[in-house]
Amino acid sequence: MKKVILSMAVLAMLMFSCEKSDPVNGEENNLNSENQETFSIAKDHCGTMGVLSEKMSEDPTLEVKMQAIEQFTQQAIKSGLTKRIASDGVLEIPVVFHVIYRTSSENIPNSQLQDQLDILNEDFNMNNPGRNTIPGEFTPVEANIGVRFVLQDVIRKYNSKRRWNPDDRMKFTSQGGSDVVNPQEYLNIWIVNNMPYQGGNILGYAQFPGGSWSTDGVVLDYRVTGYTAWGFTGRTATHEVGHWMNLRHIWGDGGCGASDFVADTPDSDGPSSGCPIYPQVNCGTNDMTMNFMDYSNDECMNMFTLGQKDRMMAVFANGGFREQMAQ
C-alpha cells in the first residue's frame, strides 16, 4: 500500500477532474479544499487493525471467535487441509463491487474495476510484473496462491457524502451505502471517496474472518482502485484482500518478536515505506519489504510466501470460515 504526498500538479488534476457536474439530480459536486486536504495519507494507511481493535471493544465475543479461527488455522496447516482447492488447482472467487460516489470521477468505470481484478489475479497467481526484483534469499518461499477473482456484479449508489469514516456505514443501504451481497459466496468490495483517520486518509481496510457477515468484505478509496492518476497500481486491494483471507501485517503490528503467525516471513520492528533498498536489516534478519502485507509502495510489493498461502487456504478448508466459497 502506497504512501504519497500530492504534488501541485496532481492536486490540479484532482481539481480539474472533479469540477464537472454529476449527472445525478443535476447537482454540482465540486471537490472542495476540505476534500483535497483529507487525501494526506494517515500514518497507518491500512485501517484494518485499527478497525479490528474498535470492533473488539464493541463486541467482546469477536476476540473469542477469532481465537477459535486461529486455532483451526494452525490445526488445518498441520493436518494438510489447506491443500483443498478447486479441481483445476485454482480457487475461483466471485467479486461484487459497490461503487458509492458523489462526483462523476468517483463513479469509476467498469474498465477500471476489471483492471483491479486483473491486478489481483496477477498478484495471487505469481504473475505480477515486479517478481524479477525479489531477492534470491526469498525466492524459495515465494508462493502461487492459486486464486482467480472474477466479476460477479457492479452496484452503483449515488450519495452526497464527502467522506466515510471506517465504521462500516457504507455497507448498509439504510445508512446511504449498499448492503452486502451473499458474503458467504462472494467477496464484496466497497469503493468510496474519502476515509478520514488519524489526521489523514486511510487507503482501505478489510474485515478479518470471524466478523459479522453483514459487514464482510473490503473497502477501498477510489483513488487507489486499479491503475489510477494518483500513481497507484492496485496493490492496496491485494493487501486488503490478504487481510480478508486472514493475513496479518508482516511485522506483526509490534516490535521484534511480534508475530504475523507465519514462519517464513522474517521479523521486523515496523512497517516499511517507499521503495526500500535491499537489504534492510531489523531484528537480526533482512526485512521482506517486498511482501504484499508490508507498507512499501505499490510497485515495490511483489510476493506472498508459502506460509502465507497455507494460512489463506485454511480459511477455505473444510470447517474454515469461508469454506462455502470453495464448494
N, C-alpha and C positions, 0 to 999 in steps of 0.2 A: 504494500500500500504506500502511496507516494506522498511525500511531504513537499508542498510547494509554497512559494510566495508569488503572488500575482504581480507581474510586471505591468508597467503603464500600458504597454501595447496590448496585453491580454485583457486588462481592465477596459480598454477602449473597445476591444472586440466584444467583450461581455455586454457593455452598454449598448453597442450597436445592435447586437443580435437580439436583444430583449426589448427594444423600443417599439417593435411592431405591435399593433393591437391584436389581442387574442380574438379569434373568430367566435368564441363562445360568448353569447349575450352582448357582443359588440363592445366589451369593456376594454379600456386602455390599461395595460398591465406593465407599466414601465418598471424596470428593475432599479429601485432607488439606491441611494448611497448606503442605507442600512443593510441591504442585502449584499452589496459589494463587500462591506466590512466583515460580514459574517462568514465569508469564504476564506478567512485566515484559518489555517488548519489547527485543530486542537492538539495539545501535546500527545494525548493518547488518541490518535486519529482513527483507530478502530474502537468503537464504543462497546464492543461485545462484553468485555469483562466488567466494565462499569455498570452496564445494564443488568448483567447477571447478579452483581452484588446487590443492586436495588431490589431485584425480584426476590432474592433470597431473604432480604429484610422484610419484604411484604408477605412472603409465604414460606414459613419455616419448613414445610413439607417438601419444598423443592430440593433442598440440600439432601434430604433422605432419598428422594427419587434418583438424584444424580449419583449419589454414593452407590446405590444399587446398580445403576447402569455401569459405573466404573468397575464394580466387582464382576459384573457379567462380561465386560470388555476384556479384562485380564484373563478370565477363565476361557473365553472364546478364542483368544490368541493362543493360549497354551494348548488348547484341545484341537486347533486347526479348523474351527468353524468358520474362520474368516475366508476360507478358500471357496465358500459357496457364493457364486455369482451367476450371471445369466449363462445360458447354454452356449452362446457363441463367445464366451470369455469376456463379454462386456456387459456391465450393468447399465441399463437404459433408464434415465430419469427424466420424465416429462416436466417441463417448466411452464409455470403461469406467471406472466409479468403483469403487475398492476402499475400503470403509469399515472401518477397523480400530479397534475400540472396546473399551473396558473397562467403561464405565458406559452406562446407557440413554440419557443425554443426549448422549454421544459417538456413539451409533448414530443419526446424523441421518436423518430420513425422506426418502423419495424425493421428496416435495414440495419439500424444501429443495435437493436436488440439481438438480431441474428449475428451481428459481429461479436457481441458479447458471448453468445452461445459458442461461436466458433473458437473464441479465445479460451473458454472453459474446456472445450474439447481438446485443444492443443495442450493445455497445462495438465489435464488429468490423463492424457494418453502419451506423454513424453514426446510431444511434437512441437513444443514451444521453441521459438527461434533463438533463444539465448542459451540453449543447452551446451553449446560448444565452449562456453566460458566457465563451466563448473570445474573447480579444481580437481586434480586427479585423486586426491585423498578421499573425496566424497562420491566420485562416480560409482564405486562398488555398491553403494547403498541407495542410489537413485532408483525410484520406483515408477513403473507404469501403473497408475491406479486402475485403469480399465473401466472408466465410467463415460457413458455417452449421454450428453444433455440434448434433448430435443424440444422444440417449441410445441407446447400444448395449446396455449391461448394468450391473448393480449387483452387486458381490460383497461380502458382509459376512463379516467374520472377527473373532471374539472373541479378545482377548489381554489378559492381566492386566497388561501393562507400563504403567507410569505415564508413560513418556517414551520418545521415539525420537530418537536423535541423527541428524543429517542425513548418515547414512552408507549409505543405501540398503537397510538391513536390512528395512525394511517392504515391500520389493519382492520378497521371497523367502519362499515358504511354509515352506521349511526353517528359516527364522530367525524364524518367528512372524508373518510378514506374508502377502502374497498375490502370487503370481507374475504378471508382466506378461502381458497377453493380446494376441497378434497386433499387436505395436507398429508394424509397417510399414504397417498399415491403420487402427489405432485410436489415439487419444490416451488414454493411461492416466493417471488422476488418483487418487492415494492420499490418503485423509483419515485423519489421525492426531490424537492428543490433544496432546502436548507435544513440541517440538523444541528442547531447550536448546542455546544457542550464545552465546558471548561474554557470559556472565553474565546472559543473559535468554532469551527465546524468539524464534526466527525464525517468521515467519508462513507462509513457504513457500519452496520452491526448485524449480528446474527443471533438466533436463538439456539442454544445447545439442545441436544436430545434430552428429553425429560420435562420440558416446559409444556405449557398448555397448547393443545392442538389449535386453538383459536388464534394463536399468535405465532405459529410455527413458520419459520422461513428467514429470509434475508432482506435487509433494507439497504438501498444504495442511493447516494446522491447522483442525480442525473449527469453531473459533470464528470463522473468517474466511470460511467457505464459504457463499455465498449471503447473504441478509439475516439478520443474527444479533442476539441480545440484547446483544452487546458493541459495537454501533454500527458494524459493518462492512456494506458493501453489495456484496460480491462482487468488488471490483476487485483484490484480491490475485491472484485467479485470472487476471484479464485481464493483469496484469503478468507473471505467471509463464508463461502461455501465450505471451506475447510473446517471452520468453527461449527457450522451446521452439521457436519459429519463427525463432530466430537474431537477435533484437534484443538490443542491449546497453543498459545504463543510459544515460540521456540525457546525463549528464555525463561519460561515457566512463571512469568509475571512476578519475579522476585530476583534476588541476587544469586550468587553462586550457590548451587545446591538446590535451588527451586526446581521443581520437576514439571516437564510437559508430558510425563508418563510415556515417553518414547525413548528407548535405549540408544538408538543410533543417531540422535541429534545431540551435538555437544552442548555442555553447559555454557551459559553466558550470563553476564551480570545485568543485562538490559537490552532493549531493542536497538537495532541498527538504524541508520538514516542515510539518505543519499545513495551513492553507489560506492560502498567501501572497497578499498583495495586489499586484495588477499595477500598475506594473511592478517586478520585482526585477531589478536590473542587476548582472551579473557578466561578466567577460571582455569588456567593451565592448559587450555586447548584452543585450537583455531576455531573461530566462530563460523557457523554455516549461514553467513549473511545472505546467501542466495536462495534460502529456503522460502517458500511461499508464505510461511507463518511468521516471518520476521517483518520489519517495517522498512526495508530497503525500497528504493524507487522501483516503480513498475518494471522497467527494462532490466533491472538487476536482480529480480526474483525469478528463479528458473527451475526449482525442483521440489518434489516431495521425496520422502525416504521410505524404505521398505517397512520400517517400524510404524511410520505414519499410515501407510497403506493398511497394515494389519488393523490398526486402530479404527480407521474409517470403515473397513469392511465388516468389523464386528457389529457395527450399528445395523447392518443389513442381514446379519446372520439369523438363523432360526432362533427366536427368542429375543432378538435385538429390537431396539426401539423403532427402527424403520424397516422391519423385516417385510412388511407388506409390499414395499416398493420392489423387492427382489422376487416377488411371486411370478 
